[in-house]
Amino acid sequence: MNRNVPDPWRKGAAWLWAAAFVLIGASLFAIAFRAPVEAVMGPVQKIVYIHVPSAMVTLLAFGIAFAAGIAYLATKQWVWDAVGTAACEVGLVFATVVMITGPLWARSAWNTWWTWEPRLTTFFILWILYAAYQVIRASIRSGSRRTISAIMAVIFFVNLPIVWKSVEWWRGSLHPRSVTMTGEMRQVLLLSMMAWIVFFAAVLERRLRVEWAREASARQSASGDADARALDPGVRGASRA
Amino acid sequence: MTYAIVAYALSGLLWIAYLATVSARLKRALRKK
């Protein structure tokens, strides 16, 4: 394996994955057997237990990308670019889960797969923006790739508060503001949220390691000797990997 | 019920597919060294 990845980090990642699997297992069990079946909608309501935590983690991921974007623009250290791009990509997968589970829930709740109401529309725009981030980043092969990615992560973040507040700002919003739940439902939702946050951290670490390995190999081919230039997150943009 | 199962199954498959691509990319990046 990569000898540039420090050992304590690898051990930490293993623990993170173990915790994620235990928590996800527990939450799936709780969703199936502990959470009560909702009176009106029936078992379909249980989609909420992945839809809401996924949406929450999406916002968390893009928030991290925003912070990393600012940090990169301020310091030009490659590690912030790595954090930013990893968070954007993992966040997009969570956003896709939201886009899959939402319509399946809406078909039962509203009798339609999709409607152009404020929350759905703003979230759809969010999904498009961060999908565009991936396409634009991949298409830049010059030295400005990292700067442009950071600028995109900062600018696209503007849409996040709009998604968040959309259910309050516009009248005629169908999307539930907050879910009224019994104590047991709330417990299961909280457990799911915890599980998804830990899972997100584990996936982010793994995705980050890809950037780490790419940077290491780019520096090695640049200098011809990896050990002479140990991978230091503080070293300024050495590669265009 | 069917929709709930489809939602969970699709989400699970998406994650498995994504994690597989990340692992493949990591392997490729490490082999380059």
Interface residues (C-beta under 8 A of the other chain):
Chain A: M1 N2 G42 P43 V44 K46 I47 I50 H51 S54 V93 T96 V97 I100 T101 L104 W105 R107 S108 V203 R206 R207 R209 V210 A213 R214 A216 S217 Q220 A226
Chain B: M1 Y3 A4 V6 A7 Y8 L10 S11 L14 W15 Y18 L19 V22 S23 R25 L26 A29 L30 K32 K33
